[in-house]
Amino acid sequence: MQKLKLLFTAAFLLVSLLTMLSSCGTKQPDHTFEIGKHDFLLDNEPFQIRCSEMHFARVPKEYWRHRLQMNKALGMNTVSAYMFWNFHERTPGEFTFEGQADVAEFCKMAQEEGLWVILRPGPYVCAEWEMGGLPWWLLKHDDIALRSKDPRFVEASRRYLKEVGKQLAPLQVSNGGPILMVQVENEYGFYSDDAEYMGEMRQAILDAGFDAPLFACNPKHTLKNGYRADLFPVVNFGADPKGAFENLREILPEGPLMCGEFYSGWFDTWGTPHTFGNIDPYLRDMEYMLKEGASFSIYMAHGGTTFGFWAGADRPFKPDCSSYDYGAPINEAGNTTPKFYATRDLVSKYLMPGEAALPEPPAPMPLTTFAEVSLSEFAPLFENLPKAVKTDEPRNMEFYDQARGSMLYKTTLPAGPVCHFTVGAANDFAWIYMDGEEIGLMDRRKRNFDITIPARNKEVTIEIFVHAMGRINFGKEVHDRKGLNAPIKFVEGDKELTTGAWEVYNIDYNDQWLASLDYSEQSTSNEKPGIWKGTFEIDQLGDTYLDVSSWGKGLVWVNGNCLGRYWNIGPTQTMYVPAPWLKKGENEILILDMLGPEKMTISGVDTPVLDQLRPEKDFAGAKRPKVDLNFSSTDPVLSSSFKPGGETQTVKFEGNNSGRYFAIEAISSHDGKPYAAIAELDLLDIEGNAISHQNWTIAYVSSEESIGENGVAENAIDGQTFNHWHSRWSSTSPGYPHLLIIDLGAETSLSGFSYVPRMDENSPGRIKEYNIYVGNELVKR
């Protein structure tokens, strides 16, 4: 009996010990979060998500806490953690989650500041980031289908998401962390309509260890594309919340309403006006959501800066500025704006029951300046080349395992008469030299990929210097291979010429190459590409802005940190330098310039210049070349009227029509005013599918607004529905008809088109009557 008692006691103690150890190893969550029939439920109580979009990769890590505190003071209770796959896996299988890429630290810091987290890990995210966050090395497969069930894409995505899970699954609310929800993909309905693919991505996130509610976001006109009942849907918009939520209710009969991206402003592209973001409609639409109990995420609450080479490009090709100020409530440098205080005052009126008053914003970061200094050391690019790759067939950048930067292609051409150098594409700008003298320029914006080579009485050396901007981040065009793309040839009449062997130099501006440059003193500007070097003194640490208005086009490094790109055409004429990247005393600066500066000087100022356009500086010349229209003998393929309202309208032709040019002639508006606007046009192939915008340019537009707002014609074909083409209004206001002609790059068979009206129903420009023309001779250049 005594032995039995001892065994029973031992067993009881063992079970108690195991239970105690088990309970110690399993942390019970402090909070619960779920999606209810009417509300999001935090600890079983209704919770309205007021989320701020802020990208940790666009804010120096030293400033994360300050910016989170700013978002809390703005009135937000949640922050979005957008992840850029290519920021974490720059080489296949090698992952970085340290330093600036430490997303777990960012989420923990948000929790410490009293903010919940919505995780948006991709694999695709857009965000005006290089290739929408997808890694460049996926393009090494010539035939890969991105964002599809292509096994190569799915396998790579799964590998990445598994690593994300290792970092962040322990930080879900179910484990006592701040992560409430996880997004699957991003605006996939705009890209395609494959619900099985969305299921693959959903399963990859589940397999990575996430058990938080999963959701998908889309613009209102693509909500049904790729829809799955096992992914909670939210809608993205920048205007008309009532209409957008009505669209959402078509696939979400019950459950909380949420705007996944509520646009506070818009991003800037080189050569177009800066977007400040109209404050009145922004506040009006936010108040509608606050009153209705709808949740939202302000995109952007704080934009920050796209440092380095990470800025992407809008489609068909509109390179994004490095400043991501966005017209957001918190400006690029993390300071308050009138929009900040207006947002804060509005949110304060609609706090949830029991919610504490909003904290005051933290003190702004100090500023510093420095007087103008000269940069006198110069390293010519063509005299500091890396080792050449020799080949008989030059290829694109990705073929040579190059992620970014520039390429120099070099060959010899025999004596002979005038000939032409043609390529499939030069992505993105290519300067052509013959025996060291510039003879032509290829500019992707205009798709002028044919250069005349003068007659030669001897063998000559041909050099093609190609500089890449960021890869397109939206639409099918993310398949964006840099450098020269095939076919690459010299032709004389119908005969293709034979060249000498090619030498290819891959210049990616890595730290080792920059440190190896050979500089010499230079007292005058140099029109060939090169890097200028100098120093400046700082007495007191603080943020500053480099005045780069006297420089041409290139990139800047300060103390080894790449600030991003500059371009004298604007609208950005300064570059933000955060104080943590400076030091008291001497600071080193390197400036890559491909055009040559007007003055070899630089200064640090205390005020950014984000809105100064200088189109006269554009090496491409006039934005709109003069063309002759040829409509006299052309009948419209369709004359009709658009329905009123903001819904997407798809129009089918009677039979197919072929041509290089597509023209829409707006005859009248629904409100009777003289203005015309189009948020987006898509053209449909003979099977009814939207065709790629990759080769499109604007051939002609009768009127566009490029001073009072960014209403340029390219906005009608960029895939973004928040911005729009708008006829001129800030100076003259020409009346109807308004004509917009798209050059498709080649004769194309069309079965119809889709038209997205301007989003804001209270603004003018929605077209009523129209004519459509399709043909090869509508424009005479």
HELIX and SHEET records of a PDB file:
HELIX    1   1 GLN A    2  GLY A   25  1                                  24    
HELIX    2   2 PHE A   56  ARG A   58  5                                   3    
HELIX    3   3 LYS A   61  TYR A   63  5                                   3    
HELIX    4   4 TRP A   64  LEU A   74  1                                  11    
HELIX    5   5 TRP A   85  HIS A   88  1                                   4    
HELIX    6   6 GLY A   99  ALA A  101  5                                   3    
HELIX    7   7 VAL A  103  GLU A  112  1                                  10    
HELIX    8   8 GLU A  130  GLY A  133  5                                   4    
HELIX    9   9 TRP A  136  LYS A  140  5                                   5    
HELIX   10  10 PRO A  151  LEU A  168  1                                  18    
HELIX   11  11 ALA A  169  LEU A  171  5                                   3    
HELIX   12  12 VAL A  173  ASN A  175  5                                   3    
HELIX   13  13 TYR A  188  TYR A  191  1                                   4    
HELIX   14  14 ALA A  195  ASP A  207  1                                  13    
HELIX   15  15 LYS A  220  THR A  222  5                                   3    
HELIX   16  16 PRO A  241  ARG A  249  1                                   9    
HELIX   17  17 ILE A  279  GLU A  292  1                                  14    
HELIX   18  18 PRO A  338  SER A  348  1                                  11    
HELIX   19  19 LEU A  381  GLU A  383  5                                   3    
HELIX   20  20 GLU A  398  TYR A  400  5                                   3    
HELIX   21  21 LYS A  476  VAL A  478  5                                   3    
HELIX   22  22 ASP A  511  ALA A  515  1                                   5    
HELIX   23  23 ALA A  579  TRP A  581  5                                   3    
HELIX   24  24 PRO A  615  LYS A  617  5                                   3    
HELIX   25  25 ALA A  713  ILE A  717  5                                   5    
SHEET    1   A 3 PHE A  33  ILE A  35  0                                        
SHEET    2   A 3 PHE A  40  LEU A  42 -1                                        
SHEET    3   A 3 GLU A  45  PHE A  47 -1                                        
SHEET    1   B 9 ARG A  50  MET A  54  0                                        
SHEET    2   B 9 THR A  78  TYR A  82  1                                        
SHEET    3   B 9 TRP A 116  ARG A 120  1                                        
SHEET    4   B 9 ILE A 179  GLN A 183  1                                        
SHEET    5   B 9 LEU A 214  PRO A 219  1                                        
SHEET    6   B 9 PHE A 232  PHE A 237  1                                        
SHEET    7   B 9 MET A 258  TYR A 263  1                                        
SHEET    8   B 9 SER A 295  HIS A 302  1                                        
SHEET    9   B 9 ARG A  50  MET A  54  1                                        
SHEET    1   C 2 ALA A 313  ASP A 314  0                                        
SHEET    2   C 2 LYS A 318  PRO A 319 -1                                        
SHEET    1   D 4 PHE A 370  SER A 374  0                                        
SHEET    2   D 4 THR A 601  VAL A 605 -1                                        
SHEET    3   D 4 THR A 544  ASP A 547 -1                                        
SHEET    4   D 4 THR A 574  VAL A 577 -1                                        
SHEET    1   E 6 SER A 520  GLU A 521  0                                        
SHEET    2   E 6 GLU A 377  PRO A 380 -1                                        
SHEET    3   E 6 GLY A 530  ILE A 538 -1                                        
SHEET    4   E 6 GLY A 585  ASP A 593 -1                                        
SHEET    5   E 6 LYS A 553  VAL A 558 -1                                        
SHEET    6   E 6 ASN A 561  TRP A 567 -1                                        
SHEET    1   F 6 VAL A 389  THR A 391  0                                        
SHEET    2   F 6 TRP A 502  ILE A 507 -1                                        
SHEET    3   F 6 SER A 406  LEU A 413 -1                                        
SHEET    4   F 6 VAL A 460  HIS A 467 -1                                        
SHEET    5   F 6 PHE A 429  MET A 434 -1                                        
SHEET    6   F 6 GLU A 437  ASP A 443 -1                                        
SHEET    1   G 4 ASP A 450  ILE A 453  0                                        
SHEET    2   G 4 CYS A 419  ASN A 427 -1                                        
SHEET    3   G 4 GLY A 483  GLU A 492 -1                                        
SHEET    4   G 4 LYS A 495  GLU A 496 -1                                        
SHEET    1   H 2 ASP A 628  LEU A 629  0                                        
SHEET    2   H 2 VAL A 779  LYS A 780 -1                                        
SHEET    1   I 5 LEU A 638  SER A 641  0                                        
SHEET    2   I 5 GLU A 769  GLY A 775 -1                                        
SHEET    3   I 5 GLN A 649  ALA A 666 -1                                        
SHEET    4   I 5 HIS A 738  VAL A 756 -1                                        
SHEET    5   I 5 GLU A 680  LEU A 684 -1                                        
SHEET    1   J 5 LEU A 638  SER A 641  0                                        
SHEET    2   J 5 GLU A 769  GLY A 775 -1                                        
SHEET    3   J 5 GLN A 649  ALA A 666 -1                                        
SHEET    4   J 5 HIS A 738  VAL A 756 -1                                        
SHEET    5   J 5 THR A 697  VAL A 701 -1                                        
SHEET    1   K 2 ALA A 677  ILE A 678  0                                        
SHEET    2   K 2 TRP A 725  HIS A 726 -1                                        
END                                                                             
